[in-house]
Amino acid sequence: MTVAGVKFEQAMARLEAIVAELEKGDLPLDESLRIFEEGIRLSKNCLKVLEEAERKIEVLVQDTNGKKHLRAFSSDGDEGRDSDADV
């Protein structure tokens, strides 16, 4: 299975299948290594997609004056910097 062009949901489903196959423990070593490497490529691709999505998320924040500002989403608890665009 190639990683390029695989949708996030498809990649996650394949990762789950790979984990299940590896957990069975009945695959030959070379096949286990092959699908493990595929899983690594898929997980890196999924991480990249998630990081891109995180950068695109904007949170609408209301200040103490009732004025609304768009701020970039940040997963570290900080709501990010104000953009110049008021809403």
C-alpha positions in Angstrom: 0.0 0.0 0.0 1.4 3.4 -0.9 1.1 6.2 1.5 0.9 9.1 -0.9 -2.7 10.1 -1.6 -4.1 8.1 1.2 -6.9 9.9 3.1 -6.5 10.3 6.8 -9.4 8.0 7.6 -8.0 5.3 5.3 -4.6 5.6 6.8 -6.0 5.3 10.3 -8.0 2.2 9.4 -4.9 0.6 7.8 -2.8 1.4 10.9 -5.4 -0.3 13.1 -5.3 -3.4 10.8 -1.5 -3.4 10.9 -1.5 -3.3 14.7 -4.0 -6.2 14.8 -1.8 -8.2 12.4 1.3 -7.6 14.4 -0.4 -8.3 17.7 -1.4 -11.8 16.5 2.3 -12.6 16.3 1.9 -15.3 13.6 3.5 -13.4 10.6 7.0 -14.3 9.4 9.6 -11.8 10.4 10.1 -10.3 6.9 6.3 -9.7 6.6 6.2 -8.2 10.1 9.0 -5.8 9.2 7.3 -4.8 5.9 4.0 -3.9 7.5 5.7 -2.2 10.5 7.6 0.1 8.0 4.3 0.7 6.2 2.7 1.6 9.6 5.6 4.1 10.4 5.0 5.8 7.0 1.3 6.0 7.6 1.7 7.3 11.1 4.1 10.1 9.9 1.6 11.0 7.2 -1.3 11.1 9.7 0.8 13.3 12.0 1.5 15.7 9.2 -2.2 15.9 8.3 -3.1 16.6 11.9 -0.4 19.3 12.2 -1.7 21.0 9.1 -5.3 20.9 10.4 -4.2 22.4 13.7 -2.6 25.3 11.9 -5.9 25.9 10.0 -8.1 26.0 13.1 -9.2 29.4 14.3 -11.0 30.1 17.5 -13.4 32.9 17.8 -12.6 34.8 21.0 -14.6 37.5 22.7 -12.7 40.1 24.7 -13.9 41.9 27.8 -15.5 44.7 25.7 -17.6 42.2 23.8 -15.6 42.6 20.7 -14.8 39.4 18.8 -11.4 38.6 17.4 -10.1 35.6 15.4 -7.2 33.9 17.1 -5.2 31.0 15.8 -5.8 27.8 17.7 -3.1 26.5 19.9 -3.1 23.1 21.6 -0.8 24.2 24.4 -3.7 26.1 26.2 -2.7 29.5 24.8 -5.3 30.7 22.4 -2.7 32.2 20.1 -2.2 35.7 18.7 -4.9 38.1 17.6 -5.3 38.4 13.9 -5.9 41.9 12.4 -9.4 40.8 11.4 -12.2 41.7 13.8 -15.5 39.8 13.5 
